[in-house]
């Protein structure tokens, strides 16, 4: 679910890079990723 939310933001990158970035973010504590995601919605 988190990956699905992040993909549209990262889809601006080259597709392969977006997939790698999402994979990396999913390895980080979800609370930290949610804070990052919320800060980008401003």
C-alpha distance matrix in Angstrom:
0.0 3.8 5.4 5.1 6.5 8.8 10.1 12.3 13.9 14.7 15.7 19.0 19.7 21.0 18.4 19.2 19.0 15.6 14.2 16.3 15.2 11.5 12.7 14.9 12.6 10.4 13.9 14.7 14.5 11.2 13.8 15.3 12.4 11.6 15.4 15.5 12.9 14.9 18.1 17.3 16.9 20.6
3.8 0.0 3.8 5.4 5.1 6.2 8.7 11.1 11.6 12.3 14.2 17.1 17.6 19.4 17.3 17.9 17.0 13.6 12.8 14.3 12.6 9.0 10.7 12.2 9.4 7.8 11.4 11.6 11.6 8.4 10.9 11.9 8.7 8.3 12.0 11.8 9.5 12.0 14.9 14.2 14.4 18.0
5.4 3.8 0.0 3.8 5.4 5.1 6.0 9.3 10.2 10.0 11.4 14.7 14.8 16.1 13.8 14.3 13.7 10.4 9.2 11.1 9.9 6.2 8.1 10.4 8.4 7.1 10.9 12.0 13.1 10.7 13.5 13.8 10.3 11.0 14.3 13.1 11.0 14.1 16.4 15.0 15.7 19.3
5.1 5.4 3.8 0.0 3.8 5.5 5.4 7.5 9.7 10.3 10.7 14.1 15.1 16.4 13.8 15.2 15.2 11.5 10.8 13.5 12.5 9.1 11.4 13.9 12.0 10.9 14.7 15.6 16.5 13.6 16.0 16.5 12.9 12.7 16.0 14.9 12.0 14.6 17.2 15.3 15.2 19.0
6.5 5.1 5.4 3.8 0.0 3.8 5.7 6.6 7.7 9.5 10.7 13.5 14.9 17.0 15.2 16.9 16.0 12.2 12.5 14.8 12.8 9.8 12.8 14.4 11.7 11.5 15.2 15.2 15.6 12.5 14.2 14.5 10.9 10.1 13.0 12.0 8.7 11.0 13.6 11.8 11.5 15.3
8.8 6.2 5.1 5.5 3.8 0.0 3.8 5.7 5.5 6.3 8.5 11.0 11.9 14.2 12.8 14.1 12.7 9.1 9.9 11.7 9.3 6.9 10.3 11.4 8.9 9.7 13.3 13.2 14.4 12.0 13.8 13.2 9.4 9.8 12.3 10.3 7.6 10.9 12.6 10.5 11.3 14.9
10.1 8.7 6.0 5.4 5.7 3.8 0.0 3.8 5.4 5.1 5.6 8.9 9.8 11.5 9.5 11.4 10.8 6.9 7.8 10.6 9.1 7.0 10.4 12.3 10.8 11.5 14.9 15.6 17.4 15.2 17.4 16.7 12.9 13.5 16.0 13.7 11.1 14.3 15.8 13.1 13.9 17.5
12.3 11.1 9.3 7.5 6.6 5.7 3.8 0.0 3.8 5.5 5.0 7.4 9.7 11.9 10.7 13.4 12.7 9.1 10.9 13.7 12.0 10.5 14.1 15.6 13.9 14.9 18.4 18.6 20.1 17.7 19.3 18.5 14.8 14.8 16.8 14.5 11.5 14.1 15.3 12.1 12.2 15.6
13.9 11.6 10.2 9.7 7.7 5.5 5.4 3.8 0.0 3.8 5.6 6.6 8.6 11.7 11.5 13.8 12.0 8.8 11.4 13.3 10.7 10.0 13.8 14.4 12.5 14.3 17.5 17.1 18.7 16.6 17.8 16.4 12.9 13.2 14.5 11.7 9.2 11.9 12.4 9.0 10.0 13.1
14.7 12.3 10.0 10.3 9.5 6.3 5.1 5.5 3.8 0.0 3.8 5.2 5.6 8.5 8.3 10.2 8.3 5.1 8.2 9.9 7.6 7.7 11.4 12.0 11.0 13.1 15.9 16.0 18.3 16.8 18.6 16.8 13.3 14.6 16.0 12.8 11.1 14.4 14.6 11.5 13.2 16.2
15.7 14.2 11.4 10.7 10.7 8.5 5.6 5.0 5.6 3.8 0.0 3.8 5.1 6.9 6.2 9.3 8.6 5.7 8.5 11.1 10.0 9.9 13.2 14.6 14.0 15.6 18.6 19.2 21.5 19.8 21.8 20.3 16.7 17.7 19.4 16.4 14.3 17.4 17.8 14.4 15.5 18.5
19.0 17.1 14.7 14.1 13.5 11.0 8.9 7.4 6.6 5.2 3.8 0.0 3.8 6.6 7.9 10.9 9.6 7.8 11.3 13.1 11.7 12.5 15.8 16.6 16.0 18.2 20.9 21.1 23.5 22.0 23.5 21.6 18.3 19.3 20.3 17.0 15.3 18.0 17.7 14.1 15.4 17.9
19.7 17.6 14.8 15.1 14.9 11.9 9.8 9.7 8.6 5.6 5.1 3.8 0.0 3.8 6.1 8.1 6.2 5.7 9.3 10.4 9.4 11.2 14.0 14.5 14.7 17.1 19.3 19.8 22.6 21.7 23.5 21.3 18.1 19.9 20.9 17.4 16.3 19.4 18.9 15.7 17.7 20.1
21.0 19.4 16.1 16.4 17.0 14.2 11.5 11.9 11.7 8.5 6.9 6.6 3.8 0.0 3.8 5.6 5.3 6.2 8.9 10.1 10.5 12.3 14.4 15.4 16.3 18.3 20.3 21.4 24.5 23.8 26.0 24.0 20.7 22.7 24.0 20.6 19.4 22.8 22.5 19.3 21.2 23.7
18.4 17.3 13.8 13.8 15.2 12.8 9.5 10.7 11.5 8.3 6.2 7.9 6.1 3.8 0.0 3.8 5.4 5.1 6.3 8.7 9.8 10.7 12.5 14.3 15.3 16.6 18.9 20.5 23.4 22.4 25.0 23.4 20.0 21.8 23.7 20.6 19.1 22.6 22.9 19.8 21.4 24.4
19.2 17.9 14.3 15.2 16.9 14.1 11.4 13.4 13.8 10.2 9.3 10.9 8.1 5.6 3.8 0.0 3.8 5.4 5.3 6.3 8.7 10.1 10.8 12.5 14.4 15.6 17.2 19.2 22.5 22.0 24.9 23.2 20.0 22.3 24.2 21.2 20.2 23.9 24.2 21.4 23.4 26.4
19.0 17.0 13.7 15.2 16.0 12.7 10.8 12.7 12.0 8.3 8.6 9.6 6.2 5.3 5.4 3.8 0.0 3.8 5.5 5.1 6.0 8.6 9.8 10.5 12.2 14.2 15.6 17.0 20.4 20.1 22.6 20.5 17.5 20.1 21.6 18.3 17.8 21.5 21.3 18.7 21.1 23.8
15.6 13.6 10.4 11.5 12.2 9.1 6.9 9.1 8.8 5.1 5.7 7.8 5.7 6.2 5.1 5.4 3.8 0.0 3.8 5.5 5.1 6.1 8.6 9.8 10.4 12.2 14.4 15.6 18.6 17.7 20.2 18.5 15.1 17.2 19.0 15.9 14.8 18.5 18.8 16.1 18.1 21.1
14.2 12.8 9.2 10.8 12.5 9.9 7.8 10.9 11.4 8.2 8.5 11.3 9.3 8.9 6.3 5.3 5.5 3.8 0.0 3.8 5.5 5.2 6.2 8.7 10.0 10.6 12.8 14.8 17.8 17.0 20.0 18.8 15.5 17.7 20.0 17.4 16.3 20.0 20.8 18.5 20.3 23.6
16.3 14.3 11.1 13.5 14.8 11.7 10.6 13.7 13.3 9.9 11.1 13.1 10.4 10.1 8.7 6.3 5.1 5.5 3.8 0.0 3.8 5.5 5.1 6.2 8.7 9.9 11.0 13.1 16.5 16.6 19.5 17.8 15.0 17.9 19.8 17.1 16.8 20.6 21.0 19.1 21.5 24.4
15.2 12.6 9.9 12.5 12.8 9.3 9.1 12.0 10.7 7.6 10.0 11.7 9.4 10.5 9.8 8.7 6.0 5.1 5.5 3.8 0.0 3.8 5.4 5.1 6.2 8.6 10.1 11.0 14.3 14.3 16.8 14.7 11.8 14.8 16.3 13.4 13.3 17.1 17.3 15.5 18.1 20.9
11.5 9.0 6.2 9.1 9.8 6.9 7.0 10.5 10.0 7.7 9.9 12.5 11.2 12.3 10.7 10.1 8.6 6.1 5.2 5.5 3.8 0.0 3.8 5.4 5.0 6.1 8.7 10.1 12.8 12.0 14.9 13.6 10.3 12.7 15.1 12.7 11.9 15.7 16.7 15.1 17.1 20.3
12.7 10.7 8.1 11.4 12.8 10.3 10.4 14.1 13.8 11.4 13.2 15.8 14.0 14.4 12.5 10.8 9.8 8.6 6.2 5.1 5.4 3.8 0.0 3.8 5.5 5.2 6.6 9.2 12.3 12.2 15.6 14.5 11.8 14.7 17.1 15.2 14.9 18.6 19.6 18.4 20.5 23.7
14.9 12.2 10.4 13.9 14.4 11.4 12.3 15.6 14.4 12.0 14.6 16.6 14.5 15.4 14.3 12.5 10.5 9.8 8.7 6.2 5.1 5.4 3.8 0.0 3.8 5.4 5.3 6.9 10.6 11.4 14.3 12.5 10.4 13.9 15.6 13.5 14.1 17.8 18.3 17.4 20.1 22.9
12.6 9.4 8.4 12.0 11.7 8.9 10.8 13.9 12.5 11.0 14.0 16.0 14.7 16.3 15.3 14.4 12.2 10.4 10.0 8.7 6.2 5.0 5.5 3.8 0.0 3.8 5.3 5.2 8.2 8.3 10.9 9.2 6.7 10.1 11.9 10.0 10.6 14.1 14.9 14.3 16.8 19.6
10.4 7.8 7.1 10.9 11.5 9.7 11.5 14.9 14.3 13.1 15.6 18.2 17.1 18.3 16.6 15.6 14.2 12.2 10.6 9.9 8.6 6.1 5.2 5.4 3.8 0.0 3.8 5.4 7.5 7.1 10.6 10.2 7.9 10.5 13.2 12.3 12.2 15.5 17.1 16.7 18.6 21.6
13.9 11.4 10.9 14.7 15.2 13.3 14.9 18.4 17.5 15.9 18.6 20.9 19.3 20.3 18.9 17.2 15.6 14.4 12.8 11.0 10.1 8.7 6.6 5.3 5.3 3.8 0.0 3.8 6.7 8.1 11.4 10.6 9.5 12.6 14.7 13.9 14.8 17.9 19.0 19.1 21.3 24.1
14.7 11.6 12.0 15.6 15.2 13.2 15.6 18.6 17.1 16.0 19.2 21.1 19.8 21.4 20.5 19.2 17.0 15.6 14.8 13.1 11.0 10.1 9.2 6.9 5.2 5.4 3.8 0.0 3.8 6.1 8.5 7.1 6.8 10.2 11.6 11.1 12.6 15.4 16.3 16.9 19.3 21.7
14.5 11.6 13.1 16.5 15.6 14.4 17.4 20.1 18.7 18.3 21.5 23.5 22.6 24.5 23.4 22.5 20.4 18.6 17.8 16.5 14.3 12.8 12.3 10.6 8.2 7.5 6.7 3.8 0.0 3.8 5.5 5.5 6.6 8.9 10.3 11.0 12.6 14.6 15.9 17.2 19.2 21.4
11.2 8.4 10.7 13.6 12.5 12.0 15.2 17.7 16.6 16.8 19.8 22.0 21.7 23.8 22.4 22.0 20.1 17.7 17.0 16.6 14.3 12.0 12.2 11.4 8.3 7.1 8.1 6.1 3.8 0.0 3.8 5.4 5.0 6.0 8.6 9.8 10.2 12.1 14.2 15.3 16.7 19.2
13.8 10.9 13.5 16.0 14.2 13.8 17.4 19.3 17.8 18.6 21.8 23.5 23.5 26.0 25.0 24.9 22.6 20.2 20.0 19.5 16.8 14.9 15.6 14.3 10.9 10.6 11.4 8.5 5.5 3.8 0.0 3.8 5.5 5.1 6.3 8.7 9.8 10.5 12.4 14.5 15.7 17.6
15.3 11.9 13.8 16.5 14.5 13.2 16.7 18.5 16.4 16.8 20.3 21.6 21.3 24.0 23.4 23.2 20.5 18.5 18.8 17.8 14.7 13.6 14.5 12.5 9.2 10.2 10.6 7.1 5.5 5.4 3.8 0.0 3.8 5.4 5.2 6.3 8.7 9.9 10.8 12.7 14.7 16.4
12.4 8.7 10.3 12.9 10.9 9.4 12.9 14.8 12.9 13.3 16.7 18.3 18.1 20.7 20.0 20.0 17.5 15.1 15.5 15.0 11.8 10.3 11.8 10.4 6.7 7.9 9.5 6.8 6.6 5.0 5.5 3.8 0.0 3.8 5.4 5.0 6.1 8.6 9.9 10.7 12.7 15.1
11.6 8.3 11.0 12.7 10.1 9.8 13.5 14.8 13.2 14.6 17.7 19.3 19.9 22.7 21.8 22.3 20.1 17.2 17.7 17.9 14.8 12.7 14.7 13.9 10.1 10.5 12.6 10.2 8.9 6.0 5.1 5.4 3.8 0.0 3.8 5.4 4.9 6.0 8.5 9.9 10.8 13.2
15.4 12.0 14.3 16.0 13.0 12.3 16.0 16.8 14.5 16.0 19.4 20.3 20.9 24.0 23.7 24.2 21.6 19.0 20.0 19.8 16.3 15.1 17.1 15.6 11.9 13.2 14.7 11.6 10.3 8.6 6.3 5.2 5.4 3.8 0.0 3.8 5.5 5.1 6.2 8.8 10.2 11.6
15.5 11.8 13.1 14.9 12.0 10.3 13.7 14.5 11.7 12.8 16.4 17.0 17.4 20.6 20.6 21.2 18.3 15.9 17.4 17.1 13.4 12.7 15.2 13.5 10.0 12.3 13.9 11.1 11.0 9.8 8.7 6.3 5.0 5.4 3.8 0.0 3.8 5.5 5.2 6.4 9.1 10.7
12.9 9.5 11.0 12.0 8.7 7.6 11.1 11.5 9.2 11.1 14.3 15.3 16.3 19.4 19.1 20.2 17.8 14.8 16.3 16.8 13.3 11.9 14.9 14.1 10.6 12.2 14.8 12.6 12.6 10.2 9.8 8.7 6.1 4.9 5.5 3.8 0.0 3.8 5.5 5.3 6.7 9.5
14.9 12.0 14.1 14.6 11.0 10.9 14.3 14.1 11.9 14.4 17.4 18.0 19.4 22.8 22.6 23.9 21.5 18.5 20.0 20.6 17.1 15.7 18.6 17.8 14.1 15.5 17.9 15.4 14.6 12.1 10.5 9.9 8.6 6.0 5.1 5.5 3.8 0.0 3.8 5.4 5.3 7.3
18.1 14.9 16.4 17.2 13.6 12.6 15.8 15.3 12.4 14.6 17.8 17.7 18.9 22.5 22.9 24.2 21.3 18.8 20.8 21.0 17.3 16.7 19.6 18.3 14.9 17.1 19.0 16.3 15.9 14.2 12.4 10.8 9.9 8.5 6.2 5.2 5.5 3.8 0.0 3.8 5.5 5.9
17.3 14.2 15.0 15.3 11.8 10.5 13.1 12.1 9.0 11.5 14.4 14.1 15.7 19.3 19.8 21.4 18.7 16.1 18.5 19.1 15.5 15.1 18.4 17.4 14.3 16.7 19.1 16.9 17.2 15.3 14.5 12.7 10.7 9.9 8.8 6.4 5.3 5.4 3.8 0.0 3.8 5.5
16.9 14.4 15.7 15.2 11.5 11.3 13.9 12.2 10.0 13.2 15.5 15.4 17.7 21.2 21.4 23.4 21.1 18.1 20.3 21.5 18.1 17.1 20.5 20.1 16.8 18.6 21.3 19.3 19.2 16.7 15.7 14.7 12.7 10.8 10.2 9.1 6.7 5.3 5.5 3.8 0.0 3.8
20.6 18.0 19.3 19.0 15.3 14.9 17.5 15.6 13.1 16.2 18.5 17.9 20.1 23.7 24.4 26.4 23.8 21.1 23.6 24.4 20.9 20.3 23.7 22.9 19.6 21.6 24.1 21.7 21.4 19.2 17.6 16.4 15.1 13.2 11.6 10.7 9.5 7.3 5.9 5.5 3.8 0.0
